[in-house]
Amino acid sequence: MEEDSPNWRDLEAATPVKVFLTVLYSVMLLLGIVGNSVTIQATTLLRRKGYLQKNVTNHMVSLACSDLLVLLIGMPVELYSATWYPFSSASGDASCKIYNFLFETCSYATLLNVATMSLERFVAICYPFRYKTLSGRRTTYLILFAWLASVLVALPLLVATGTEGFVRERGGQPVQNLTFCTNLSEHWIMYRTSISVAFVVYIVVLALVAFMCRGMIKAIRVSAGNVTRNESEQVKTARKQTIIFLGLIVVSLIICWIPNQVRRLMTAVHPKSSWTLAYLSSYVTLHPVADTFFYLSSVINPFLYNLSSSQFRKTFLQVLLCRRPLEHVNRRALSKPWSAKSSMHPLVPKLRNQQNSPQDGTLKKDQTSATSQGDSGVGASSAYISDGESIKLASVATQLENLESEI
């Protein structure tokens, strides 16, 4: 792009558009900060109260942290540099490099956190016995891999980006500062390679997550048709909710990331020196649209959690409204009648079956007598279980279901 090109300020958005984008970005930033912060607190609370497994909690917290960092690092800078002052850069060369590196790292950490969460759930559902043989710190390793891989994807930008441009002069006087935080001309091949590799990573991750979701759906259908496999409805529901959430994440990543990927590829297809005015105009027009959709993906993830899980939705609202803390799953089990639908159902029916066994007429007769005396829906087995044993059984049943839910 030459110095004799038309005034670049003619390509800037009108003031009403800038004001609209400022209001929109501010609302999105507020919703994203609140949503992801409450998500971190809600998942931690669910884990502490026994409703959520530690590995799932760690994945969700890591994903929420990456989304939060994307919003905090990216939106204020983009609002200033891309919306209000698109053709000048107030930051220095080092600040430009660090910003591009951190933003790229957090962006791809979000993508790879989705991939590692999908991988762990895929192995747990489709290959439960192999999953049990893996290291107990597998989740930590997967999350660490996601962040380290994101750093590697973003590392070339420390070299390939920086401040570049010139100051337009007229009559020997500066009239326009055209200094950009952009990809450097002397490292354009490195930049082009980096953007291309990042795009390939994006496509491969989406394809793998979609494949794993399909495999998990087939495994659950096979499990539903296998009457010999004893699984609680709670475990089946939890698995379905995980698949629904991952499916929604894939759809959001496709819709929200594609415009930004197209914008990035536009910078990698041709060097800036060969851009025409029409090409530059298209890029400037696409930029705010792509940014809005990209940041939207980090804002809506907490709402996708709420859509996929009613328990998370209740806890999310409790944390958001600062209501009474969630009751522990063990106490909740003891506060309900002993029935096949409660969290005690793997144990209580077994006791009932033993008492109803025709091999022992005495126990059956005693059961009828105890039931006729009216035990208020607790069931005949409660006549033979003390309060202390009930608490122990509730704790054991919860542990069994936790172990079952891991696979």
Number of C-alpha atoms within 10 A of each C-alpha: 13 11 11 7 9 10 10 14 11 9 16 18 18 11 11 9 13 17 14 11 18 18 12 12 21 15 11 20 22 12 17 26 20 15 21 26 17 20 28 20 16 24 24 18 20 22 18 16 16 16 20 19 16 17 18 17 20 19 22 22 20 20 25 26 20 24 27 23 20 25 25 15 15 21 21 15 13 17 19 14 18 21 22 19 15 21 19 20 21 14 16 13 16 12 14 21 22 15 20 23 22 20 19 21 24 25 21 24 28 25 22 25 25 24 24 21 23 24 16 18 24 24 18 19 20 19 14 15 12 11 19 14 8 9 9 11 9 13 19 13 12 19 22 16 16 23 20 15 16 24 18 13 20 22 17 19 26 17 14 21 26 23 20 16 16 14 14 15 12 9 6 7 9 11 11 16 14 16 18 22 24 20 25 21 16 10 14 18 14 19 22 20 13 19 22 17 13 19 17 12 16 19 12 13 18 21 14 14 22 18 13 23 22 14 15 24 18 13 16 16 10 11 17 13 10 10 9 8 9 10 15 17 11 14 16 14 12 15 21 17 17 20 21 18 18 24 20 17 21 20 14 20 21 15 15 21 20 17 20 21 17 16 18 19 15 17 19 20 11 13 16 19 9 10 15 13 14 9 14 17 15 14 17 18 14 15 18 20 15 21 21 19 19 23 23 22 21 30 25 19 22 25 14 18 23 19 15 20 17 12 13 20 18 14 22 25 14 16 17 16 9 9 10 8 11 17 13 15 18 22 13 13 19 18 9 13 14 21 15 13 13 16 25 25 15 19 15 21 16 12 14 16 11 15 20 17 11 11 10 11 12 11 15 18 13 14 20 13 12 17 18 10 9 11 13 8 11 14 18 24 20 18 13 10 12 10 10 8 11 14 16 13 18 21 18 15 20 20 14 14 17 16 12 14 19 18 19
